[in-house]
Amino acid sequence: MSTPNNVGNDNIDHMTDTRAIAVGENLPGCKKRDPIVVADNVTRSFGGITAVDVEHLEIPRHKITALIGPNGAGKTTLFNLLTGFDTPNSGAWTFEGNNIAGVSSYKVARMGMVRTFQLTKVMGKLTVMENMRLGASKQPGERLSKALFKNIWGAREREITQQAEVLLKKFKLDAKKDDYAASLSGGQRKLLEMARSLMVQPKLVMLDEPMAGVNPALTQSLLDHIKNLKAEGMTVLFVEHDMNMVRHIADWVVVMAEGRIVAEGPPGEVMKDPAVIDAYLGAHHDVDLGDAEGIRELEAELEADEESIVGTDAAGMIAPEAVEAHLEEEEGK
């Protein structure tokens, strides 16, 4: 297995580091220059269905890695295995060079490898601040023998509260700190879960579909926070279906299909891989539908496609003139 190599990394600006991530060719299971997680022969079956069958995978340190693939590809199951929330049929993996196969999820988190969930796991009947305090480690007041003596744990609780206040302000949740978590919107709960995960000062943050169910108004905020994690020296691994988001913020992309790693590489390279296009992205994957020019480009491509109804009398609301009128109206706002 590969071992961490941090020599000379302390003074590197990770936001502008352009060194090659992989050692050699960008192939499925390729070795990385400086991996933080290394997994070998990890398998998980449910009955007769193999959900995960990963021969070799390395997650690059100080990078934002996107894990993509169609529904049922095994992405969340792999997350569960790596973080101790599920037990594999076989396999071994390391974090920072330490074997963590079979280690309990709370111990994995204490080591600096934390995760969020597709469906948020906030404590609705606790306040936002109380949720944040729960995320901290090294709390002497959790022990029954010390819980009755505030002079033992009071100082640590004040430290935790100060740390939580800084994070809540950063995530713009400070005005909600005394509100019950159940009162938060779906997007605010995502922000709270991400902020709470930072209470243990992690080295690797794993995000399972961070944009799922998020109001578009909060999407950019979440994106900025994910990029800030990297700027602060953390490694990010996230599952996402929004390819525009992956294209814009990921340094490295790992593609799963039927439980296996089928492709790896920089976003631009992976999105041109014929196998990935056929299995997951679709023929017009490289068009940015979040941009007016991207929509016009797609209209032009579809109009030239003999099998498309765009450009015919049956086009209706997706006819080029109809789309153009809508875009001009939106741009005029």
N, C-alpha and C positions, 0 to 999 in steps of 0.2 A: 504494500500500500504506500501511497505518497504520504509524505510528512510535511507539516507546515514549514514555510520558509519565510521568516519575517525579516531576515537580515537586510538592512539598508532601506526598509520600507517606511521608517518613522517620519522621514522628511519629504515623502512623496505626496503631491496634491492628487488625491484620488479622483477628483472631478476632471482633471486634465491629463491623467495618465493614459498614454496611447500605446503602451507596450502590448505585445501580443498576449492574449489571454490563454490560448492553447499552445501546447508544445507539439509542433508538427501540424498535420492536417486537421481541419475541423470536421471530424467524423463522429458518429455516435459513440459515446463512451471515451472520447479522447482525453488525454491527460492535460492538466492545467499547470500553468507556471507556478501558481501559489494557491492551492485549494484549501478551503476551510472545512469542507465535508467531503469524505471519500466513501462511497458505498460499493460493495461487491456482492454479486449473486443474491440480491434481495428478491424474494418471491413471496407472494401472498395469494392464496386461493380461497374462494368461497364455494364450497361444493365442488362442482366440476368446472367452475369458471376461474381462470387465472387472471386476477385483477392487476397484479404487478409481477413483472419478470425483468428486472433490471440487472444486466450483467455487470456493468461498471458505470459509475457516474461520479463526477467531481464537480463541486460547486466552487467557482472562483471567489477568492477573498476580495473584499472592498469593491465588489461589482454588484450591479442590479441584474439579476438573472430572472428571466420569465420562463415559466413552465406552461406550455400550451399544448393543446390537443383536443380532439372532439370529446363530447360527453361520454363518460364510461371508459376513458383512456387510462384511468388509474392515478390521476394527478393527486386528488385529495387522499386517496389510500396511501400513496407514497409519503405524503406529508404526515399522515397519522403514524406510519411506521417509523419514520426518521425521528419524530418527536416523542415517541413512547406512548402514544395513544392507542396503538394497535400492536399486535404481535405477529411477526412474519413466520412463514413456514421454514424459511432458511435465509441466510445472509448475514453479513457483518458490515458495520459502518463506523466511521470515526468522526469526531468533531474536535478540531484543534489537535489532532493526533491521538486523542483519547478514545478508546473503544466505548461506545455508548449503546451498543446493541443489547436490548433487554433492560436498559436503565429506565426507571420510572420517569414519567413525564415531568413531575415537579423537580426531580433532580437534574433532568436535562435543562430545564428552565434556569435553575440556579447556576448551571455551568455557563450560561450566556446564550442559549439557543431557544428563542421564544417564538410563539406563533399566534396568529389570530385565526378566526373561523369565518367561513362563508356566512353562516348564521351567527350573529354576534352573541357572545356569552357574558353580557353584562348582568349585574345583580340588580334587577329592577326595583326591589324594595329597599335598596341602600342608596344613599346620595352619591352624586358624582365623586365627591371627595372621598367618601368611604370606599368606593370602588377602586380609586387610585391607591389608597393606603393598602388595600388587599394585595396589590401587585408587588409591593416591596418585599425584599428579603431581609434576613437577619433581624427579626422582630422578637426581642426577648419576652415581650408580654404575651406571646402565643403559648408560652409554657405555663401550665397550671401552677407550678411552684413559684413563679415570679409574677403572675397576673395580679395578685393582690397587693403588690408593692410598687406603686407608681414611681417611686424614686429610682427604681431599677430600669423601667422601660420608658419613663416620661421623656427623657432627653432624646432617645431614638425616635419616638413618635413625632417629636417636634421637627427633627431632621427630615423624616419621611414627609410630613405635611409641607415643609418648605419646598422639598423636591417636587411634590405633586403640584403645588401652586405654580411653580415655574413651567412645568409641562402643560398644565391646563391653560395658562396664558398663551403659550406657544401654539397650542391647538385651538385657541379662541373658544375655550369652554369655561373660562374663569368665571363668567357671569352665571354659569349654571352649577357651580360647585356645590351649592346647598340644595339643589333640586334632586328629586328622585330620578334615578337613571331611566325608569320606565317612562318618564315624561319626554325623553329625548326622541328626536326623529331618527329614522334609520341611518342617515348619514352621520348624525352626531354620535350615534352609538358606535359606528365604525371608527370615528375619531377618538372616542373614549377608549375603545379597546386597543387601538394603536398606541395611545398615550400611556395607558396602563402597562402595556408590554415593555415600555421603556423604563419603568420604575426599577427594573433589575439591572439596568445599564448593560443591555445585551451586546453580543458581538455579531450575532446572526438573527435577523428578523424575517420570519416566514409569514407571508400574507396570503390567505386563501380567498381569492376573488374579492379584493378590497373594494372594487367599484360596483359589485352586485347590489342592486336596489338603492343606489345612492342618487339623490337629487342632483341634476346637472349643475346646480349652483355650487355644490360642494365638491364636485369632481376635481376641479383645478386645485382646490385646497388640499385634497388627498394626494394628488400627484406631486404637489410641491413638498409635502411632508415626506413622501417616499424618497424624493431626490435629496432632501435634507439629511435623511438617514445615512445615505452614502457620503455626503459632504462631511458628516460628523465621524466618519471612519467605520461605520457599520457595513455589514454585508446584507443584501436583501435578496430573498428568493420569493417570487410571487406567482400565483396561478391567476391567469386572466384570459378572457375571451375577446376583449376589445383589442383588435389588432392595431388600430391607430395608436392606442396608448402604449402597446408593446413597442411599436416602431419608434415612438418618441422618447421613451425613458429607459428602455432595456439596453444593457451593454452586451448581453449574451442571451440566447434563446435555446431552450431544450424542448424538443417536440416529442410527445408521447402518443402512441397509438396502440390499442389492445395490450396495454401494460408494459410495452417495450419502448426504449429510447430509439427513435427512428431518424433523428437529425439533431445536430447541434451547430451553433455558429452565431455570428453577429446577425441582428435582425434583417438587414438588407440581403444578406447571403441566404439565410434560411427561407425567406419569403420568395426566393427565386428557385428553390429546390423543387423540381417537378413532382417528386413523390409527396412533398408536403402540400403543394398546391392541389394535387388531385385528392388527397385524403382529407384536407381540412380547410384550406384558405379560399378556394374558389378561383375562377378564372380572372376576376378583376380585383384581386387582393391588394394590388399596389396602388389603387386609387384611394385617396384620402377623402372619405365622405364627410369629414368634419369641416371641409373647406369648399367654398363655392366653386373654385376652379376645378377641384376634384370631381364635383358633381357634373360639371360641364364636360369634363374629360370622359367620364363614364357614359354620358349621353351620346357623345360622338362615337365611342367604341360600340355601344349597343346599336346605334343607327346603322353602322357598317356591318353588323352581324346579320347574316341572312336568316338565322333562326329566331331573331328577336322581333317583337312586335313594335319596338320603337322605330319611328319613321314610317309607320303604316297608319291607316285610318282607325285601327283598333287600339292605338296607343292611349287615347284618352288623356287622363291626368298625368301620365308619364311621358307625354309627347314633349319634344324639345321646346316648343314654343310655350307650353304650359309651365314647364319647369323653369324656363328662363324668366317668365313673368313673375313667378314666385320668388326666384332668387333676387330679382331687381327690387321686389317689394321688401324683402328681408334686409338687403343692403342699404335701402333707403331709410330704415328705422334708426 
